[in-house]
């Protein structure tokens, strides 16, 4: 009896020890995941606060003006709705506190970055058909070029049966099509399946080229890399090329590079691998340098966002401390702009026209200020007709406009130049956006502006 009790006691202690060790392993894995989450989240937050503005490619998901400026092809609203849901609590608090709109853009971009971080993990941990079908039919029809080789590989390796694949794909496809048609028909106020129109425009009509023209593997990742390589090669057949079109393939390339780097690091004490380890460290430094350079270029790549911010600051500062009498301020002339209807340019309102270049290079509705500021983005106005308008200010890519005086200019990134010395690379800037003031507005002309010379 004594031996039996001792054995049971030892077994019980062994089970407890195993359970304790498993708990420690789970805690370590959880800490590792949280650590990576904090790292990725910190990087995303750093970019959001340092480069808060958006270009035309990102602006659709952060502002609601699609009916006025629909673009070449329609895009789904499902992504924008998801981002809005994530950001709405913070944006509501900011609105109650009467904070500037630009702070809401921080919240929206952080929500967008958190959502993309989730997609990154999904791409690494869940290489199955359902997420790709969802992405293809709702967000990016070009993911079809990734879905086809991926599905073929799963069938050839017998990872999934044909019948199971059909059930999975057909059911998911019907749900996704129904969802996007329902939501986007309401938002676009017409019957539309956005990604089908994109597919038709880009692939069938092949008209995307009208908008511009433009790639030591561990055998464990060959299964994941081959479909991605096939996707990039297939996409290369299209005339219109942009990096963002194949950005969904980057996580898998990063995965293969990480596995190769881990293998080199673990064998770094061996003679041949020591050389590879030195090369790896060099490549990491090169990658870090390229990241710093592209980040610095990105900071200077949204000139119109900074231009509108500076205009608000300079004008509001003048209005706050101006000692001009009400009578002198009311002497500004009233004009009529036939393209947008009868608008009065009185002493309190500040009408700003934003040309297409400025609208595509940093300005969104989050950059707009409250009354007395008013904004217009109407396109197609001949430059010689601006002198007939009632606009107080113009944000324009042209430095000279009849009837307006150039008040100041904002420079943006132009190109990278190699040079002898330290640093060996410099970023060149040039004036990109010019802020003009109406010469008939004495209130504007009587101030001290930096000028554009």
N, C-alpha and C positions, 0 to 999 in steps of 0.2 A: 504494500500500500504506500509505503514511504517513497519507493522508487517511482511509482506511478504518479504520485502527487508532484514529485520533483520534476518529472518529465513534462507533466501538464503545465507546471509553473514555467519551465524553460520555454515551452512552445508559446505560452501566453506572452512571455517577455519578448520572444523573437518576433511575434506578430506585431506587438506594440512598437518594437524598434523599426520594423519594416514600414509600418504605418507612419511613424514619425519621420523616417527618411523620405517617404513619398510626399509628406506634407512640406518638408523642407524643399524638395525639388519643385513642387508646385509653386511655392512662394518665390523661389529663385526665378522660375519661368515667368511668373506674374510681374516680378520686379523688372525683368529684362524687357517684357512687352511694354510696361509703363515707361521704362527708360527710353525705348525707341519712340514711343508715342510722344513723350516730352521733347525728344530731340527733333523729330519731324515737325511737331507743332511749333517749337521755338524757331526753327528755320523759316517756316511759313509765316509766323507772326513778324519776324524780322523783316522779311521782304514786304509784307503788307504795310508796315509802318514806315519803311524807308521809301517804297515806291507804291503809293496808294492809288495812283490814277490808272485808268484803263484805256486800252486802244479799242479800235472798232471791233476786233474779234471777240473781246471779252465784254464789251459794253451791253450786248443784248441781254445778258443775264443780270444786269444791275440797273436797268432803267426801262421804263414803260413808255416807249414812243414808236412801237413797231407799226402802228397804223399810219402814222405820219411819215416814217422813214422805214419802209418794209424791207429794204435790201434786195439783193438779186434773187434769192430764194428764201422761202419761209423757214423758220427754225422752231423747234418745239418749245413750249412753255413749261414742260414738266420739270426740267432742271431748275429753271428760275423759281418755280413755285416751291420746290424742296429747299432751295437756298433761302427763300423768303421766310419759310416756316422756321428754319434754324435761327435766322437772324432777327426775327420780329420781336422777341422779348427784349433784347438789348436795344433795338432801334426804338421801341416804344418808350423805354426809360429815358433814352437820349432826347426824344421828342418832348417828354414831360419836363425835362430839365432845360429845354430850349437851347440845346447845344447846336453848333453849326452842322449842316448836312454832311460835311466831309467826314465827321466822326461816324456817321451811320455807314459810310462806305467802308471804313475800317472793319465794322462788324460784319458787313456782307461779305467782304473778301476773306475774313477769317472763317466764316461759315463755309464759304466756297472751298477754301483750302482744307478744312476738316473733312468735307465731303470727298474731295479728291484723295485725301490720305486714306479714307476708307476704301476707295476704289483701288488704291495701290496694294493694300493688303488682300483685297479680293483677287487681284490679278496674280499675286504670288501664291495664295493658298487655295484657290478654287478655280482651276483651269477646266471648267466644265461648260456645257453649251448654254445653260440658262442665262448667266450674266451676259454672254456675248450676244445672244438673241435679243435680249432687252436693250443692250447698247446699240445693236445694229438697227433695229426697227424704230427706235425712239430717238436716239441721240446722234449716231453717226452711221450712215448707211455704208460708208467705206469699210467698216469693220467686217462686212460681208467677206472681204478678201482675206481676212484673218479667220473668220468662222469656217469657211469652206475647207482649207487645208487642215485646220484643227479637227473638224468633224471627220474628215477622211482618215486622219491618223488614228483617231479613237476607234474607228471602225476596223481599220487594218490590224491594229494591235489587239483587237477584241476586248478593248476596255469597256465597250458598250455595244449592245446588240442593235441591229437595224430597227427592229420593232420598238425597242425602248427609245431609240433616238427619234423615231417618227412621232411617238406619243409625246415625248418631251418637247420636241420642236414645234409641232403643230399646235399643241395646247398653249405653249408660251407665246407663240407668234400671234395667235388669235387674240389673246389677252392684251398683248402689247399694242397691236394695231387698234384694237377697240379703245384702249386707254388714250393713246395719242390722238386718234381721230376725234374722240369726245372732247378732250381738254382743248385741243388746238382749234377745233371748229368753233368753239365758244370764244376763244381768245382772239382769233383772227377774223371772226364774224363772217366766215365762209367755210364751206366743206373743204377740208384739207387734211392730207397726210403728209406732213412736212418732209420727212426723209425720203419718201417716194419721189417727191418733186425734185429733191436734191440729186437723187440717183439718176433720175431721168435727165436732168440738166447736165450733170457732170459726165455720165457714162454713155447714155444713149445719144443725146444731142452733141456730146463732147464739146460743150461751150465753155467749160471752166477755163480753157486756155485764154479766153478773152480777158481774163482777170489776172494774168501773170503766168510766167513759166519758171521754172526752177531747173556708201553705205557699209593656244594650249587649252581647248574646249573639253571640259569634263564630260564623260559619256553619260553621267547622271542627268545632265541638263539637255542632252541632244533631243530628247522627247519633247521638251518645251520650246527649244530654240528653232527647230525646223519649221513649224508653222509660222513663227514670227518672221523668219527670214523669207519664207514664201510670200508672206503678206507684203513685206517691203518691196520685194522684186515685182510682184503683181501691180502694186500701186505705182511703181516707177514707170509703168507703161502709159499712165495718164499724162497729158501735156502739162497740166497745172500742178505744181509741186510746192508744198510748204511743209516745214518741219512738224507743225502741229497736226498735220494729217496722219503722221505715223507715230505720234507721241505715245500712243497706246502700246507700242512695242518696246518702249524704253524699259519698263520694269523687268521684263524677261532678260533683256541684254544686261541690265544691272545685276540680276540674279546670277547669270553665268559668270560675269566678271567677279562677283563676290566669292563664288565657289572656287574659281581659279586662284584668286588672291589668298584665300584661306589655305588652299593646298600648298601654295608657294611658301607662305609664312610658316606652316607646320613643318616643312622640310628645309628651312632656311640654313640649318647647320651643315647640310651636305654640300659638297663642293660645287656641283652644277647648279643646284637650287639657290646657293648663296648669290650667284651672279643674277639669277632671275629675281631674287629678293631685292637686290640693289636697283635693278631696272624697275621693279614694281614701286619702290619708294620714289624713284625719279618720276614715274608716271603719275603718282599721287600728287607730287608737288606741281607738276605741269597742270594737272586737273584743277588743283586748288587755285593756281594762277589764272587759268582760263575762267574759273568761276568768279574770281574777284574782278577781272576785266569786264566780263559780261554784266556783272552786277552794277559796276560803275557806269557802263554804257546804258543800262536800263534806267538808272536814276536820271539820266539826261535825255531820255527818249520820250518824255511826255511834256513837251514844251508848252502846249496850250493849257494844260492843267495848272502849271505854275504861273502862266500868264494871267489867267482869270483870277487866281488867288492873289497875285500882286495887284491887279486892278481893283479888286474889292478892298484890299488893305489901304491902298493909296487914296481911293475915293472916299471911303468911309472915314479915314483919318482926317481928310480935309473937311468933310461935312460936319464932323464932330467938333472941330476947333475953329471953323470958319466964323469970322466976325462980320461977314457981308450982310447987309440989310436985306430984309425980305423983298423990298421993292426992287433992288438991283438984281436979285436972283430971278424975279419974275419977268425980266426983260428978254430971256431966252426965247427965240422965235419958235412958233408952232409950224410944223410941217405936216404934210400928208403923204403917206407912202402908199401908192396905189396897189402894190402887190399884196399887202397884208391888211388893207382896210384903213379906216380913219383912226389914226393913233395920235395922241397929243403928247408933245414933248414938253411937259411942264416942269417946274422947278424941283419937284420931288421925285419923279420917276427917272430911272436910269435904264434906257433901252440899249441892249447889247446885241449886236448881230454876230453870230458865230459861223464862219464859213466851213465848208466840208472838211478842209485840211485840219482845222482846229478841232472840229467835232470828232475826228478820227484819231487824234493824237493826245488824248488825256482828259477831255471834257466829257462829263456825264451829268445827269441831273443832280447827282449828289454834290457837284461842285457849285451849284447855283445857290445864291443867297436869297434871303427874304426881302420883302418890300423895303425900299423902293426899286429893287432891281427887277428888270423884265428881260426876257431872252427870246431871241428868234434864230432859228436855224434854217430858214428858207433857202433853198438851193436855186441855182440858175439865174441869179441876179447879175446882170452885166456890171462890170466894175465901174463903167462910166456913169451908171445910174445911181450910184450910192449918194451923190451930192444932192439928189432929190428926196432923200429919205429923212426920217425923223430920228434916226438912231443917234444916241449919245456917243456910243463907242462901237468900234469894229475890232474884232479879232480876226486877222486875215493873214494869208501867206504872202501878200504883196506889200512892198514897202512904201509905195506911193499910190494914193487914191485921191482923186480930185474931190475937193470939198471937205477933206479931212486932213488933219495934221498928225503925223506919226509921233506919238507920245513917248513910247519906249518899246524896246524889242526884247524878246526872250530867246536865248540860244538853246540849241539842242544838239544831240550827238550827231556827228557827221561821219567820221571814219576813224580807223586805228592807224597810227603811224609808227613805224619802227625807227629807232634812233640809236645813236652811239652814246652810251653813258648809262646812268642809273636814274630812273628806271629805263629799261630798253624799249618800252612801249608807252606811247602817250595817246590820249583820246582827244581828238580834235572836235571842236564845236563851231557852229556857225549860226547866225540868226535864222530862226525858223518861223516864229510867230511875231507879227507886228500889231501893236495896239494903237489904234487911231482914235482921235477925238474930233467931234464935229466942230468945224471952225465957226459955225454960227452960234454955238453955245458959249456965251461969254463966261459963264461959270466955269467951264472946263478950260477955256483958253487963258484965263487969268491966273492959273496955277503954275507952279514950277514943276515941270516934268523932266525926266532925264534926257529925253530925246533919243533919236535912233542913229545918230551919226557915230 
